[in-house]
Amino acid sequence: MWESFLIGVNTVFQPESLLAIAVGVLWGIIGGMIPGINASIAMALLLPFTWGMEPATAVMLLAGVYCGGEYGGSIPAILIGTPGTTAAACTVIDGYELHKQGRTGEGLYTSLLASCYGGLLSALVLIVVAVPLAAVALSFGPSEYFALAVMGLTLICSLGGKNVFKGILAGIFGIFVATVGFDPFAGVPRFTFGSLSLAEGFEMISVMMGLFAMSELFQQAQEIKSGDEAFVLQSQVKTTFLKWKQIREIFPVATISSIMGIIIGALPGVGATTAAFVAYSENKRWSKDGHTFGKGNIKGVAAPEAANNGATGGAMVPFLALGIPGSNSTAILLGALMIHSVNPGPTLFEKNPEIPYGIFGALIVANIMMFFLGFLAIKLAIKVTNLSKPVLIAVITALVYTGAYAYSADAFDIIVTLAFGVLGFIMKKYGLPHTSTVLGFVLGFIMEVNFRRALIVTQGDYFAALFNSKLSTVILLIALISVTVSIWQNLKKPVDVGNISA
Amino acid sequence: MKGKSKIKLALALGLVFLLIFSAGCGAKKETKAQWPSKDITLIYHSKPGSGGDIFLRSLAKPMEKALGKAVVVDNKPGAGGLNAWKPAAEAKDGHTFLGVSSTIITAPILNKMPVDYKSFDPIAMMFVDPMILFVKADAPWNTIQEFIADAKKNPGKFNIAGGVPGELGFVAGMMLMEKADIKFNVVPFESGGDAVVSVMGSHIHGAIGEYGETASAIEAGKVKVLVGFNPVPGTKIPTVKDAGLDIEIEKFRGVLAPKGTPKEVIDKLIDASKKALEDPEFKKYYENLKLQPVFKPGAEFTKVMEAQDAQIRKYMSNK
């Protein structure tokens, strides 16, 4: 292994490799910052350029894009309340709140620091435990995936502000939205009303861009028109770096969240977005100051960002150790290797050690480079706060529609984005948290297919399907306790846990 | 002074060459058939980097050599495939064609689409993606016969992953049950990769999937193959035919043209795609992926598609 590691180091510290990683990270950050271009799309856009490269250089470039993209999404999440990538959806909750309070710098640098740290930690952990971690991924069957999705969903209980049931209602609506499209078990279209555009269901990008970005833009436009701007964007936002005390404060949160990111990222089919939501939810639950999550707590930025970058290393586990792409991003890495007739999988470690160890090295270098390139990006991005609001709204609208179209190359998705924008705007008026809806949408499908799969495997035995293993039982119990506690607390005395629907 | 005149001379000569060259081009056009007169587009229904996309991009290179024009792959994902198939069926420029997999048969049936394989003229079927039945490496069965015997004793006990209903993996599972007279549960999995992981984690007993998606797990000795529904080139995997099971199922890859494409054009494309199979670089691609080259031009391809259409309809209603 030591010898292979040296091959990896040798591969990474070639001038062209370092250049490829730097270009990749920069491109990833830019792509991530543009709403609608998430890490996997930014990678797909660069894919054709990698076909003339050495396979190892190609995967290092793409690994750089992957890291940069997962980070870049947090910048617009904090500055304009619009996550640049789906995995940054959770960062909006506290990040945008910080910005509204004028603590923009704290939000942005927490995100940068947590992302780099999460990514770095996951890359280092990966070198040691890639193979044992694959065993963890294998212990997740249909029942365990279902339990994990249920645990992630319990967050909806605490997103409703004063009224726990509003969060639950919005979450259930999200689950319903996820059922639209092809039913993979019965083999029939559901809720498509004969429209083939709905045959594959709603695109996550369009749903999210609509609920987050468009609804926010509608609201701001309305505020400008009616003259009662609830919050005037400070021209004098504080952009100072974090204090040492704050860094110490986010350090444990980021560590736990990156570990969650690594594990959840390693599960095929779930990914950075789920990791970010679960990390946010668990940190909120267990932190002493959990009740200030949603009111502009830097820990609420650190948790999802450390988790979604932690997931980058985790996602490499099934890809490298089992040869199976567990996410869109690793599917593109697979494509980049296959065009060069290199087959990923366990044999890769022996046949082409420069590729797995090159990826490990690239992830480490990429996260260090990201720290400096991120500074640059922040310095530039922060200037958008100086733009006049109407101009900003117009530009973001154009970007959001372009992103929605670019993702699927289907004009229908622009309509979907607009429709969910209107819906999100109405939800805001009634205090229904759209984050719950997005969460329901992301986890609803995972939950449904795995539960139905578990039922087929157990031949219809509900008890066996739910409590298949110790793992699924424990996860479900945690979920049950957390829901009971939230509802009980809410019924006893409605506490304000932060109005994050704004 | 001297240098300037040299430049002038060079320019004049260049102009003369250009004239001769362009005249030559014109003459060529008039005498020979005019197709292809511009770049050729191959539309495909999935995203860049997907298996089918890589197939077309690898095919495009030898096709360019044979046809003398650039061959561009245009990915049009979404709407279950319709976003790609509709514009391809309606293309009128004579230079737009469609890369297909068995999805062109399954998706229109499942989603009741206005476009299906009959909206196109066949160029050629090129490959079969071999499908296999595999189980975990430490499973009690080593051959398909042992599995069938055990399944006969335990009807409905074993869980085997297949694609979603209507997909070929699912149909293959149904056919295996019918022909071998056994009963097991076909568990729908949307992605072949997830099914491999579930088999390795002992959550299900086995899976039916593409050899290509399973290759690395097989090589690493994590799963073993009981039977191939198609021959897997370069391996000794026994097929269903060897086991005496009358199952004919072919997950194909090929190229179609819009209805009404002139015969000369189709013939040229058939020729170009046949030549592509001999191209060393393309050969490396499909041998590495263990695709089984099955070249069936024109009407032969239509026959395969018709048979598959009937097959899927039959096992959909059988459910």
Interface residues (C-beta under 8 A of the other chain):
Chain A: A44 L47 P48 A137 L138 S139 F140 G141 P142 F182 P184 F185 A186 G187 V188 P189 G194 L196 S197 A199 E200 P268 G269 P318 L322 G323 I324 P325 G326 A331 I332 L334 G335 A336 M338 I339 S341 N343 P344 G345 P346 T347 L348 S408 A409 D410 F412 D413 V449 R453 I456 V457 Q459
Chain B: K47 P48 G49 S50 D53 I54 R57 S58 N75 K76 P77 G78 A79 G80 L82 N83 L110 N111 K112 M113 G156 N159 V164 P165 G166 F170 N185 V187 P188 F189 E190 S191 G193 D194 V196 V197 S198 M200 G201 H203 I204 E213 A215 S216 A217 E219 A220 K222 K284 Y285 N288 L289 M316 K319
